[in-house]
Each structure stands twice: as structure tokens, then as C-alpha cells.
Amino acid sequence: MKIIDMRCRPAYLHDFFGATPGSPEHASARWLNRRVGTRGPDDHFERSLTADGFLAEVRDAGLSKAVVVGRHTPSQHLPNDTIHGIVHGHDELLGIAGIDPALLGVEGALAEIDRAIDSLGLAGIDLEPGFGEPARHADDTLYWPIYAHLQKRRIPLFLMSGPTTPDPAYNDPGRLAAVARAFPELAIVVYHGFWPNVQQALGVAFRYENIHLVPDMYLFLPGSEAYVQAANGFLAEQLLFGSSYSFRPIRQSIEDAQALGFRDEVLEKFFHGNATRLFGL
């Protein structure tokens, strides 16, 4: 089976992912791996301390594509040129650019979107409203020119959600409804799937078919069985696989997902078909 991993960040990308052995961040990466269910040694992510090691991890896991995600927030900037440098020349890698219109200004953010897609060859745009200063919800009017531009250009939007949002109040699926309604042709992909607010996320995705959920590492935590139940019904075209590497092993995540009870025809969409359609591959 072909598999596209929608969320990868190699350790060498930033200290946050464990780039410096012996550092507090490295210890935190090991802690998070244990927290989300890594079996066996919890230092597997150290293989991706180098570019060659990361590529070997992707290939050994049997991925057809690994999506490397950028970020632009006040506390962490993974420059789009860096993401381009990681994925360029490797058919098995796709890159997602990060922007923040609060930091770049709206016009600057729009220009960076065009540069990331047209010049750097990246495949989508990551936006993290809840990690801003001040934190915002996804329906904040600051982002509406961004959404309009992405919809016009048919560029998928990737939003960060989940329990690592500094203030859990900003992990609110309901605030995405206005965006999905106003921009019905915009493909919206939500990393972490709003876990632990799973039922609310499923309710919004039920109503708006342009919302896609990538629970990634939270797919294997309590309450996540509802994602599987929904995918075996109405959500079959809207749920996608992600390992959240380096915070979870890629190969183990594939094996664990295969054991969750997805119907065979849904499993193909979850692992590959939905992402292929999203990126126009």
C-alpha cells in the first residue's frame, strides 16, 4: 500500500524536535515520544539528526511521500527556504510553508505565499493562529485575505490545533465553521485534529466537506476511536494519516493505524488517496 505521511519534522530541523542531544529540548522530545505511545527505545528520532538519516527513516518506513512542515510563530520560525532545502531534489518529500500575517503584515504574507509556491515549489501553507501573540482563533478577520488568496490559487491551508496550543481555549473546532462556510473551495487541513475535542471536530467536518483532519500522533490516544468510526462512515474522504515524526516513529505509526479497525477501502484513502487528491498528485 502506498502511504503519504502528512506530518514530518526531522530532529535536525530545530531544537524543539530534539536537534541537540543532552539539551532540555532533546529530553522533552524523548518524553513526548513516550507520552504518545512509542514502543521500545525512545531515542529512535535521533536517526533524523542528519539529512541522510531522515531520508533513510522515510525510505525504510516505505513512504511514498513525507510532508515536511514549516512554521512561523513568534516563538519558533522554520524558514521556508530551509524547508525548500530539505525537500528539494527528493521525490519522496513535499514541503509546507509557514506564514504569519501578524508578523509579516498581510501584504507581506501574501507575497510570501506566492514566493513559497511559485519559487520554492512548496505545496501548501501552514498557519498557527493559537500560537500567535496575541493568540487568535482561525476565524479572526486578520486571516481572511489569506484564505481568499489560497482559495483563489487552489492552495491547501494547514492549521495547527490540539492540546499543545498554549491556551486550550484556542483549540476550538467551532471557530473553523465560519471559515469553511465563507471559503467553500478552500481545502482546510487541521493538524492534530483538534484532539481532545474530537466530537466537536467531527461535527464541524460532518457539516463542511472542505475540512480535513490529520489527528497524527493523537490518533493513538484515548477518545480517538471516534475518528476511526467516522472515517468508516461520512469522514472517509476527509481523514488523513500523519505520524508527527519525530514525536512518533513512522513505521510504528503505520502499523498501529492498520490495527485500529479501518475498513480496507477506507484505509487506502486514509493512507494515500485523500492526500493524493489534496495535493493534486
WOHUUR-V867191 format. One line per field, one symbol per residue. ss: DSSP state (A for helix, B for strand, O for the rest). phi: phi as a letter, one per 40 degrees, with the letter a starting at -180 (. if undefined). A space follows every 10 residues. Layout:
ss=???
phi=???
This chain:
ss=OOOBBBBBOO AAAOAAAOOO OOOAAAAAAA AAAAAOOOOO OOOAAAAAAO AAAAAAAAAA OOOOBBBBBO BBOOOOBBOA AAAAAAAOOO OOBBBBBBOO AAAAOAAAAA AAAAAAAAAO OOOBBBBOAA AOOOOOOOOO AAAAAAAAAA AAAOOBBBBB OOOOOOOAAA OOAAAAAAAA AAOOOOOBBB BAAAOOOAAA AAAAAAAOOO BBBBOAAAAA OOOOAAAAAA AOOOOOOOBO OOOOBOOOOA AAAAAAAAOO OOOAAAAAAA AAAAAAAAAO O
phi=.cbbccabac dccaddcgcb dgcdcccccc ccdccbgccg dbbdcccccb cccccccccc cgccabccbc abbdcabbdc cccdccccgb ccbbbbcbba ccccgccccc ccdccccccc gcbabbbbdc bcbccbcccc cdcccccccc cccgbcbbbc ahccddbdcc cbdccccccc ccbccccbbb cgfgdccccc cccccccbcc cbbbcfcccb bdgcdcdcdc ccbccdcbbb cacgdccacc cccccccccc hccdcccccc cacccdcdcg c
